[in-house]
Amino acid sequence: MSALVIYNTLTRQKERFEPLHAPNVGMYVCGPTVYGDPHLGHARPAITFDLVFRYLKHLGYKVRYVRNITDVGHLEHDADEGEDKIAKKARLEQLEPMEIAQYYTNRYHQAMDALNVLRPSIEPHASGHIIEQQQLVQQIIDNGFAYESNGSIYFDIEAYNKQYKYGILSGRSLENIKDASRELDGVGEKKNQADFALWKKAQPEHIMRWPSPWSDGFPGWHCECTAMGRKYLGEEFDIHGGGMDLVFPHHECEIAQAVASMGHQAVKFWMHNNMLTINGQKMGKSYNNFITLEQFFMGNHPLLEKAYSPMTIRFFVLSAHYRGTVDFSNDALMAAEKGLDKLQNAISDLERVQVSDKCDTETEKVVKSLREKCYDAMNDDFATPQVISYLFEACTTINKLIDHKATICADCLNELKDTMHLFTFDILGLSTLGSQRSNGGGSEAREEAFGKVVDMVLELRAKAKAEKDWATSDKIRDELAAAGFEVKDTKDGVTWKLNK
């Protein structure tokens, strides 16, 4: 099996993954700012790093996965001035800010559970780590890389850049950053408009505030990840992940804060998933073009032609490489739905495959190479589209076996079942439960009971056929078809699946 290589945004190349403290792996991923319902743009990083989490655990690593909840300090337009996103929502809805944060955190968890995204090991809240953020700010001040202005603390990029280099992650030079902000020169309380807030003095109307040595205020948005990453993963850890839109300024500022406070970088691998776009534009609340995950599951949005199950959404996201862009369209989602059905039907059909004394040459070749090909794809920077294409090749073989156009021995059948289950369910996380249309959810017991009822109806149809009561037999088949069930009579018995 090939070694795992990961594309490192910092070095702009794929590098062999060797943990700093094997078998332990520390992974920090930027989570949501909880002031609105989760949308498709939230699904992509969640699914991407869920895949990384699952695969590293499968390889035998002990992974501590930290994903934060931003519930304070994230101002509108990612700026240093303006209103806190959560405080604004609280004011509009006349609720406590923490009431807003809790409500949308719960909504986020519900959507992630539907997508079969595993919960992280630790999910720290920014508001619960104000002391750690203040300590970080004080260290940066003590080291000469921050200054106070009217009760607020700002990171001094010019002072930092003399000793280190600001812009190593994004590739931007300090001069470019200064040029971009030059039109604002002379405005506000910063020495340089490129400087960013570490602590903001709260204006009288600002609801969310904490006492500090400098003022009653709140931390800058960038502080939380540096402070919480260090608290839970140590001064150096393996992976920091997030969306590509966070490379600048958020992750660039995180690197600067880590170096300014400790004298060295904290993160070995920076991983970024690409954007999910709609008509070529980034999908997001700021652009007012987002579709919430609940709207996808229910089908109640003008841009949606129908409802799509959580597993269809997950399959759609994994069908593209995490570093490639994905543009939303109904056609793309319908193709994902068909692809997922093809995969899950083939895995289900494996239970009906008849065993022979030996495999034919082509079947043996497919089965014996499948596991290694899937591992090689995963080890090449988590190339999920390749994994899916190899699983589809296996589906073709399974269909031939069902149609008695190929043969398979017992050992190869067990290997095929094991490999298909491993990569489809355990690693890609495509659970069969999440395939149902989301209409209030359902449990495994409900699914099982549902299946038993359909099987019972088909037994009545089989009895009618045996008694040559063709009218009843046809009526049952037609009624099931009208309800969305596709019934097939095969040599090995009757099969059914739900098509809507």
Summary of the structure (lengths in Angstrom):
residues: 500
radius of gyration: 26.7
end to end distance: 40.1
largest distance: 91.9
contacts: 1604
relative contact order: 0.11
helix: 50%
strand: 17%
